[in-house]
């Protein structure tokens, strides 16, 4: 390209040249067989939620690999306690939990890494679900994306299973509740249930620990990577500032809401009341409904729910993808979102939904109230959304017929003046410098939550600086 | 090419306020607020412990809690000892997992409830009771209830409450030569 350019020389030119050089050489590799676009202007992150999920998956891989160094996948033996003492935990009892506790309390930066791992796992489940619903409402499973859609649903289910095996490995009472439910559901599934339960869960807590460890760190991630090969589209969008902001938000959450190790599970001690992770409270609610067989509640109902989503592209055959042209599917999506929300809340409630669940006596849920609330929510959500979409459609059609312009509000973009850009970038730079000093101080003072919070803030400030830079570039 | 119109720099000012608030919050909470190493305000720890000769395990916690009220649980040395029923408390987990080590901050109170277990074992027994004290002189504590150096009879309860005054690593230990392993019958209090 011998076109003489009148561009001014920039300070970053050599670095950009080096990056370009590397990029061109990378084109010889498989890596760039995926077309990764780095957008030069801001686009909505809703469009690349899948890529953000991948980023979080990488974060999980890195932090998980670091946690491997200190985790003991072994339960040990818990001898029964002497007659006149209620609780004598020993160092041989529940060694998996002991190792997690030592990661949290004793290992250098252990609590930081564990917090990132925990919050990233939540973020991954959340982002995957958001990704699915965005693609669903956008009708993106059409346009020859059916295989991507189906593998995506499978990948989502596998992601949740991966999260499940992960939080069971802590062997606190929350993990133990999840293990109990999982084991019971597998055991009572028809024909192969009993054998399957033995294969997956083994014969003792020691078996379980080593098996779930194998599942969590190797088998399921490999399966996820394999499914990703048929799920990732060839054209990907990766917006570095947004990815950086998401990572930053995960770290900030870790700093503000540091995760607890929980209560140690000891087979000799009566189980306390506890809750599953938020993505399982829906299942927990179904299982606790009075008179519903565990298999139907915990396996068949969720499977039907997932199957409805899986087959959606094969029934939604219309050519149009806009929300306004698919009232049935949009209403179905909103109704299912409402259902998920209501069942998730039910998971934390007692038989009377106005009372918080505190004791084992309140575990059983009244089916009339439970299914009544569900049916009401589905009917209302479905009805209102369907009617609304049809009404909008009719209104637009009427305007078209009358040859009137369709009212449509265009937002005027806010233009930064030069002073604003300079002062904002300067402010962010100062903030970054101050945060860097603070991180070192916090590390020295052993304030792990501040370290996490401030690294997160640095990442978010970086994202903000790049964003301001690029929108100021547009205005020039 | 778009030329920005002259306008009030609303977003710019708001942005600067957000940046200043972020920096200020970090400065306030990290540099101006005093930090306690791991735990917040509740600072009266209750330690429920059993005592048996070293060969059988020595001192061991079986429950720990933060006391969340001003009065101590009712205590009876012979019939049953203390319990947490009716007492306002929060969970306290010692940072160490050996069930012998307590971590506390300067100024915190600690109440020990110790039950002497009946020593049914094969190791030779030299005494009918154990004892309890902080093994450093002068003791870096102010006793507010009970007394240090008291006896823990088998099948009976003993209690002492004190406030720790200075940082350091202290040992609490048995004062009575109870068995051959007597010298190892101790645990640690880490005061930061």
Interface residues (C-beta under 8 A of the other chain):
Chain A: X82 X84 X85 X86 X87 X88 X89 X90 X91 X98 X101 X102 X105 X106 X414 X415 X416 X417 X419 X420 X421 X423 X424 X427 X428 X430 X431 X434 X435 X438 X441 X442 X445 X446 X447 X450 X453 X454 X457 X461 X464 X468 X474 X475 X476
Chain B: X1 X2 X4 X5 X6 X7 X9 X11 X12 X15 X16 X19 X20 X22 X23 X26 X27 X29 X30 X31 X35 X37 X50 X60 X62 X63 X95 X96 X97 X98 X99 X115 X117
